[in-house]
Every structure is written in C-alpha cells, then in structure tokens.
Amino acid sequence: MSHFRLLSTDFDGTLISHFSDGLCTPDFAAVLVEHKKAGGLWAVNTGRSLWHAIEGVEKFQPPVQPDFFLTNEREIFHRTPDGRWVPEHGWNETCYQRHDDLYARSTHIFDRIRLLAEGHPGINLSEENGQVAGVITSDEQVMHDFVAFLESERLKQPEFSYQRNTIYLRFAHSDYHKGSALGELCRILQISASDVLAAGDHFNDIPMLDGLYAEHPCCPSNAIPEVREIVQKAGGHLASKPAAEGVAESWHFFQANREP
C-alpha cells in the first residue's frame, strides 16, 4: 500500500471538537502510528500561535509528536530531535516583513476599522505587539457583517486580506494563508501535492483544501458548508464522522483508493 508523505491537519474543530475533552481519539491515534511507521510526516496547520499550539497538542496527547507547526495561518516551525521548535527563518522573516510593509500602507483601513469598532459593542479589536491584529465579534452574524465591510475596504487595497474562523478574524497579507504555508513546506521537503492529505473544517482552512497544495483534501462531518463544497469540488472526501474520527475515516478512505 502506498502511504502519504505528509499529513496536514487543522487543530481546533478538525482534530478536537469545541465540546470534546481535547484528547486524541483511538482511531486517529492508530492512523498517526501507522503514518509515522511508514515514514510519513505530520504538520499541524493552525490559526493558533506557536505556544498555544504546543499547549493544545500537549493536552491532545497524540502517540507521536507533530514534525511541523504551521502557526497563525502563515508561519512554519520544525521540531528538532531534542524537541525544540525552530522557525524556518527565510519564510518567516519574509512573512513578517511583508506584513509590516502592508500594515504601514494600510493606516486608512485600520482607522476605519477602529472607528467601526468604537461604535459597535459586538466588535472587539485584538492586538499583537502593539498592532491591531484582528477582531473578535460577539457572534457569527456580527462577523459576517464585519467581513462584508472588510471586503468593501479591500477593493482599494486587495493585498489586505484576512483569515476567519467562527468569531475570530486575523488580518493578513493575501499571499499568506494555510495553503501558501503548506506549499512552502512542501517545497522545502520536496514533496508534491499528490503526496499530501489535508484536513480542515472552517473558512481559514479553505486555502489548503482546494486541491492546489494537497491533492487529497478532506473534512470531518462538522465542517461548515463552505468547506464541504470546496472539498467536494476538489475531489476530496466528506467524512461521516466528526473531528479526529472523521480525519481518520478520510485517511483510510484515501489509502484504500490510492494507487500503489
């Protein structure tokens, strides 16, 4: 049986449901063991920061550790043999610089975002290192309305983009998302998209599920309709089970239908 070289999984909503105990399920644990035994690599491709991703995986208690963290929907870190997490400096530094340059050219957008937030109790700004990094809304309808506002602002500056997951949104350069980070990791590892299985459940996962960076996309049964549509269009697998159980189901589905 031919095995995938890289498994790229979102974390929240994809491996752990929002109402779970946060622990790895037996079926997914078995997949990780088999995948690792066959020489496969595992990347957790998440919107979490590095420290938050480490915290989540420690609680998850998988039988093997991830080889990579793709954090904040754009950064790449690899695990050393002694367990340290080291950044891919070239990619990460360029990523930081391009975001700094974009934000410096986007003061007019940030001014309008601040003005909107000041007049709307359901929109709360989040900051990182003194810079407005995103918003947290009171509910998903408020987020839907905020995204519509943001799309109108992007007409003036298309490079100013965002990554969205439920009531959380992070501003981003349009060139940086889970898909482009996965593509860069594959370039570094010299892995083709045909050897990648990617799993996600929400809006910010869509860039790695459209078939461009992973030819075997999938989603658990709890994925939002927009993700299910993208995965289906890309010829992927719509699991009948939620969260990690659905990812395990998809992994077995692709393995059973993969050419040797």
TIVEX-554556 format. One record per residue (C-alpha): residue in three letters; residue number from 0; chain; x, y, z. Coordinates in nm, 3 decimals. Layout:
BEGIN
ATOM rest  nr kette    east   north      up
ATOM  ALA NUM     A       X       Y       Z
...
END
This chain:
BEGIN
ATOM rest  nr kette    east   north      up
ATOM  MET   0     A   0.000   0.000   0.000
ATOM  SER   1     A   0.129   0.346  -0.092
ATOM  HIS   2     A   0.135   0.591   0.200
ATOM  PHE   3     A   0.111   0.969   0.206
ATOM  ARG   4     A   0.430   1.155   0.278
ATOM  LEU   5     A   0.264   1.445   0.459
ATOM  LEU   6     A  -0.049   1.476   0.670
ATOM  SER   7     A  -0.153   1.840   0.719
ATOM  THR   8     A  -0.427   1.886   0.977
ATOM  ASP   9     A  -0.601   2.184   1.124
ATOM  PHE  10     A  -0.640   2.151   1.501
ATOM  ASP  11     A  -0.946   2.322   1.653
ATOM  GLY  12     A  -1.267   2.184   1.506
ATOM  THR  13     A  -1.077   1.931   1.293
ATOM  LEU  14     A  -0.889   1.721   1.549
ATOM  ILE  15     A  -1.074   1.837   1.857
ATOM  SER  16     A  -1.436   1.945   1.855
ATOM  HIS  17     A  -1.536   2.251   2.051
ATOM  PHE  18     A  -1.714   2.033   2.309
ATOM  SER  19     A  -1.462   1.747   2.337
ATOM  ASP  20     A  -1.219   1.667   2.619
ATOM  GLY  21     A  -0.931   1.772   2.394
ATOM  LEU  22     A  -0.776   1.424   2.384
ATOM  CYS  23     A  -0.664   1.226   2.080
ATOM  THR  24     A  -0.916   0.960   1.979
ATOM  PRO  25     A  -0.813   0.594   1.944
ATOM  ASP  26     A  -0.884   0.581   1.568
ATOM  PHE  27     A  -0.677   0.890   1.492
ATOM  ALA  28     A  -0.400   0.770   1.724
ATOM  ALA  29     A  -0.381   0.449   1.523
ATOM  VAL  30     A  -0.360   0.649   1.199
ATOM  LEU  31     A  -0.074   0.859   1.338
ATOM  VAL  32     A   0.119   0.549   1.444
ATOM  GLU  33     A   0.071   0.380   1.105
ATOM  HIS  34     A   0.152   0.702   0.917
ATOM  LYS  35     A   0.471   0.757   1.118
ATOM  LYS  36     A   0.574   0.392   1.088
ATOM  ALA  37     A   0.555   0.427   0.708
ATOM  GLY  38     A   0.786   0.730   0.722
ATOM  GLY  39     A   0.512   0.991   0.695
ATOM  LEU  40     A   0.534   1.342   0.837
ATOM  TRP  41     A   0.266   1.530   1.030
ATOM  ALA  42     A   0.211   1.906   1.022
ATOM  VAL  43     A  -0.041   2.080   1.247
ATOM  ASN  44     A  -0.161   2.370   1.029
ATOM  THR  45     A  -0.338   2.601   1.272
ATOM  GLY  46     A  -0.451   2.953   1.345
ATOM  ARG  47     A  -0.302   2.922   1.692
ATOM  SER  48     A   0.024   3.088   1.790
ATOM  LEU  49     A   0.323   2.859   1.850
ATOM  TRP  50     A   0.290   2.848   2.229
ATOM  HIS  51     A  -0.086   2.793   2.206
ATOM  ALA  52     A  -0.036   2.513   1.951
ATOM  ILE  53     A   0.221   2.344   2.176
ATOM  GLU  54     A  -0.022   2.370   2.467
ATOM  GLY  55     A  -0.305   2.219   2.263
ATOM  VAL  56     A  -0.100   1.924   2.138
ATOM  GLU  57     A   0.031   1.854   2.488
ATOM  LYS  58     A  -0.330   1.824   2.605
ATOM  PHE  59     A  -0.421   1.623   2.292
ATOM  GLN  60     A  -0.165   1.356   2.391
ATOM  PRO  61     A  -0.105   1.200   2.048
ATOM  PRO  62     A   0.108   0.884   2.034
ATOM  VAL  63     A   0.360   1.067   1.813
ATOM  GLN  64     A   0.452   1.435   1.802
ATOM  PRO  65     A   0.398   1.665   1.503
ATOM  ASP  66     A   0.703   1.723   1.286
ATOM  PHE  67     A   0.588   2.075   1.199
ATOM  PHE  68     A   0.370   2.352   1.329
ATOM  LEU  69     A   0.229   2.596   1.074
ATOM  THR  70     A   0.107   2.870   1.306
ATOM  ASN  71     A  -0.101   3.188   1.282
ATOM  GLU  72     A  -0.209   3.057   0.940
ATOM  ARG  73     A   0.130   3.151   0.792
ATOM  GLU  74     A   0.445   3.071   0.995
ATOM  ILE  75     A   0.649   2.749   0.975
ATOM  PHE  76     A   0.831   2.578   1.263
ATOM  HIS  77     A   1.001   2.239   1.264
ATOM  ARG  78     A   1.072   2.015   1.560
ATOM  THR  79     A   1.434   1.923   1.628
ATOM  PRO  80     A   1.537   1.576   1.752
ATOM  ASP  81     A   1.564   1.717   2.107
ATOM  GLY  82     A   1.208   1.853   2.093
ATOM  ARG  83     A   1.276   2.223   2.031
ATOM  TRP  84     A   1.064   2.423   1.785
ATOM  VAL  85     A   1.278   2.613   1.536
ATOM  PRO  86     A   1.147   2.867   1.281
ATOM  GLU  87     A   1.204   2.840   0.908
ATOM  HIS  88     A   1.384   3.174   0.913
ATOM  GLY  89     A   1.374   3.260   0.542
ATOM  TRP  90     A   0.999   3.212   0.508
ATOM  ASN  91     A   0.905   3.353   0.848
ATOM  GLU  92     A   1.123   3.664   0.826
ATOM  THR  93     A   0.993   3.746   0.478
ATOM  CYS  94     A   0.640   3.688   0.606
ATOM  TYR  95     A   0.690   3.930   0.897
ATOM  GLN  96     A   0.849   4.195   0.675
ATOM  ARG  97     A   0.576   4.182   0.412
ATOM  HIS  98     A   0.307   4.211   0.678
ATOM  ASP  99     A   0.485   4.507   0.839
ATOM  ASP 100     A   0.512   4.677   0.499
ATOM  LEU 101     A   0.145   4.609   0.422
ATOM  TYR 102     A   0.022   4.739   0.755
ATOM  ALA 103     A   0.232   5.054   0.717
ATOM  ARG 104     A   0.048   5.118   0.388
ATOM  SER 105     A  -0.291   5.039   0.540
ATOM  THR 106     A  -0.334   5.306   0.808
ATOM  HIS 107     A  -0.652   5.429   0.638
ATOM  ILE 108     A  -0.808   5.082   0.665
ATOM  PHE 109     A  -0.707   5.045   1.030
ATOM  ASP 110     A  -0.852   5.390   1.106
ATOM  ARG 111     A  -1.187   5.284   0.961
ATOM  ILE 112     A  -1.174   4.951   1.148
ATOM  ARG 113     A  -1.110   5.132   1.477
ATOM  LEU 114     A  -1.392   5.376   1.407
ATOM  LEU 115     A  -1.631   5.089   1.332
ATOM  ALA 116     A  -1.528   4.902   1.648
ATOM  GLU 117     A  -1.574   5.210   1.864
ATOM  GLY 118     A  -1.935   5.236   1.752
ATOM  HIS 119     A  -2.020   4.866   1.769
ATOM  PRO 120     A  -2.020   4.683   2.105
ATOM  GLY 121     A  -2.005   4.346   1.930
ATOM  ILE 122     A  -1.668   4.414   1.761
ATOM  ASN 123     A  -1.357   4.389   1.979
ATOM  LEU 124     A  -1.009   4.458   1.847
ATOM  SER 125     A  -0.725   4.218   1.927
ATOM  GLU 126     A  -0.363   4.334   1.931
ATOM  GLU 127     A  -0.024   4.169   1.895
ATOM  ASN 128     A   0.292   4.363   1.979
ATOM  GLY 129     A   0.103   4.691   1.986
ATOM  GLN 130     A  -0.052   4.641   1.642
ATOM  VAL 131     A  -0.417   4.571   1.572
ATOM  ALA 132     A  -0.401   4.211   1.453
ATOM  GLY 133     A  -0.766   4.117   1.415
ATOM  VAL 134     A  -1.111   4.125   1.569
ATOM  ILE 135     A  -1.328   3.908   1.790
ATOM  THR 136     A  -1.702   3.952   1.743
ATOM  SER 137     A  -1.992   3.879   1.976
ATOM  ASP 138     A  -2.146   3.626   1.735
ATOM  GLU 139     A  -2.113   3.494   1.381
ATOM  GLN 140     A  -2.372   3.732   1.234
ATOM  VAL 141     A  -2.166   4.028   1.354
ATOM  MET 142     A  -1.861   3.859   1.200
ATOM  HIS 143     A  -2.050   3.813   0.872
ATOM  ASP 144     A  -2.132   4.184   0.865
ATOM  PHE 145     A  -1.774   4.279   0.955
ATOM  VAL 146     A  -1.639   4.062   0.672
ATOM  ALA 147     A  -1.874   4.239   0.428
ATOM  PHE 148     A  -1.734   4.573   0.548
ATOM  LEU 149     A  -1.379   4.444   0.514
ATOM  GLU 150     A  -1.439   4.317   0.160
ATOM  SER 151     A  -1.553   4.666   0.058
ATOM  GLU 152     A  -1.233   4.812   0.206
ATOM  ARG 153     A  -1.021   4.555   0.022
ATOM  LEU 154     A  -1.138   4.692  -0.312
ATOM  LYS 155     A  -0.895   4.978  -0.251
ATOM  GLN 156     A  -0.611   4.752  -0.135
ATOM  PRO 157     A  -0.655   4.385  -0.239
ATOM  GLU 158     A  -0.336   4.273  -0.063
ATOM  PHE 159     A  -0.506   4.349   0.269
ATOM  SER 160     A  -0.677   4.021   0.349
ATOM  TYR 161     A  -0.786   3.815   0.649
ATOM  GLN 162     A  -0.829   3.466   0.789
ATOM  ARG 163     A  -1.158   3.386   0.959
ATOM  ASN 164     A  -1.271   3.113   1.197
ATOM  THR 165     A  -1.608   3.142   1.377
ATOM  ILE 166     A  -1.598   3.473   1.573
ATOM  TYR 167     A  -1.223   3.520   1.530
ATOM  LEU 168     A  -1.054   3.704   1.243
ATOM  ARG 169     A  -0.687   3.783   1.181
ATOM  PHE 170     A  -0.568   4.038   0.927
ATOM  ALA 171     A  -0.318   3.904   0.675
ATOM  HIS 172     A  -0.134   3.969   0.353
ATOM  SER 173     A  -0.324   3.797   0.073
ATOM  ASP 174     A  -0.017   3.589  -0.017
ATOM  TYR 175     A  -0.004   3.425   0.327
ATOM  HIS 176     A  -0.251   3.163   0.443
ATOM  LYS 177     A  -0.263   2.795   0.536
ATOM  GLY 178     A  -0.233   2.694   0.172
ATOM  SER 179     A   0.075   2.900   0.087
ATOM  ALA 180     A   0.246   2.795   0.411
ATOM  LEU 181     A   0.174   2.430   0.325
ATOM  GLY 182     A   0.305   2.489  -0.025
ATOM  GLU 183     A   0.630   2.634   0.111
ATOM  LEU 184     A   0.671   2.340   0.350
ATOM  CYS 185     A   0.627   2.101   0.057
ATOM  ARG 186     A   0.886   2.297  -0.142
ATOM  ILE 187     A   1.135   2.270   0.144
ATOM  LEU 188     A   1.069   1.897   0.183
ATOM  GLN 189     A   1.049   1.838  -0.195
ATOM  ILE 190     A   0.706   1.680  -0.155
ATOM  SER 191     A   0.447   1.707  -0.432
ATOM  ALA 192     A   0.080   1.787  -0.374
ATOM  SER 193     A  -0.008   1.431  -0.478
ATOM  ASP 194     A   0.162   1.308  -0.161
ATOM  VAL 195     A  -0.029   1.537   0.075
ATOM  LEU 196     A  -0.353   1.477   0.266
ATOM  ALA 197     A  -0.501   1.792   0.422
ATOM  ALA 198     A  -0.790   1.815   0.667
ATOM  GLY 199     A  -0.985   2.120   0.785
ATOM  ASP 200     A  -1.327   2.237   0.891
ATOM  HIS 201     A  -1.362   2.617   0.868
ATOM  PHE 202     A  -1.308   2.924   0.649
ATOM  ASN 203     A  -0.938   2.965   0.728
ATOM  ASP 204     A  -0.874   2.605   0.615
ATOM  ILE 205     A  -1.013   2.657   0.266
ATOM  PRO 206     A  -0.678   2.768   0.110
ATOM  MET 207     A  -0.527   2.425   0.184
ATOM  LEU 208     A  -0.835   2.227   0.079
ATOM  ASP 209     A  -0.892   2.342  -0.280
ATOM  GLY 210     A  -0.660   2.079  -0.432
ATOM  LEU 211     A  -0.373   2.314  -0.520
ATOM  TYR 212     A  -0.142   2.231  -0.229
ATOM  ALA 213     A  -0.291   1.895  -0.128
ATOM  GLU 214     A  -0.448   1.667  -0.386
ATOM  HIS 215     A  -0.625   1.471  -0.112
ATOM  PRO 216     A  -0.836   1.719   0.087
ATOM  CYS 217     A  -1.094   1.611   0.341
ATOM  CYS 218     A  -1.314   1.745   0.616
ATOM  PRO 219     A  -1.494   1.599   0.918
ATOM  SER 220     A  -1.873   1.591   0.930
ATOM  ASN 221     A  -1.880   1.904   1.149
ATOM  ALA 222     A  -1.718   2.117   0.875
ATOM  ILE 223     A  -1.909   2.425   0.763
ATOM  PRO 224     A  -2.097   2.404   0.429
ATOM  GLU 225     A  -1.845   2.628   0.251
ATOM  VAL 226     A  -1.562   2.388   0.337
ATOM  ARG 227     A  -1.763   2.083   0.236
ATOM  GLU 228     A  -1.833   2.245  -0.102
ATOM  ILE 229     A  -1.465   2.324  -0.163
ATOM  VAL 230     A  -1.354   1.972  -0.065
ATOM  GLN 231     A  -1.617   1.815  -0.288
ATOM  LYS 232     A  -1.515   2.031  -0.586
ATOM  ALA 233     A  -1.153   1.927  -0.532
ATOM  GLY 234     A  -1.248   1.559  -0.543
ATOM  GLY 235     A  -1.184   1.513  -0.173
ATOM  HIS 236     A  -1.358   1.314   0.098
ATOM  LEU 237     A  -1.650   1.432   0.311
ATOM  ALA 238     A  -1.631   1.225   0.628
ATOM  SER 239     A  -1.939   1.091   0.800
ATOM  LYS 240     A  -1.777   1.127   1.143
ATOM  PRO 241     A  -1.681   1.445   1.332
ATOM  ALA 242     A  -1.340   1.589   1.422
ATOM  ALA 243     A  -1.047   1.346   1.454
ATOM  GLU 244     A  -1.268   1.043   1.389
ATOM  GLY 245     A  -1.360   1.199   1.055
ATOM  VAL 246     A  -0.996   1.264   0.968
ATOM  ALA 247     A  -0.912   0.901   1.048
ATOM  GLU 248     A  -1.205   0.789   0.831
ATOM  SER 249     A  -1.078   1.004   0.543
ATOM  TRP 250     A  -0.723   0.876   0.580
ATOM  HIS 251     A  -0.844   0.517   0.547
ATOM  PHE 252     A  -1.068   0.614   0.253
ATOM  PHE 253     A  -0.779   0.766   0.060
ATOM  GLN 254     A  -0.547   0.480   0.149
ATOM  ALA 255     A  -0.798   0.227   0.018
ATOM  ASN 256     A  -0.836   0.420  -0.308
ATOM  ARG 257     A  -0.475   0.529  -0.357
ATOM  GLU 258     A  -0.273   0.380  -0.638
ATOM  PRO 259     A   0.024   0.172  -0.523
END
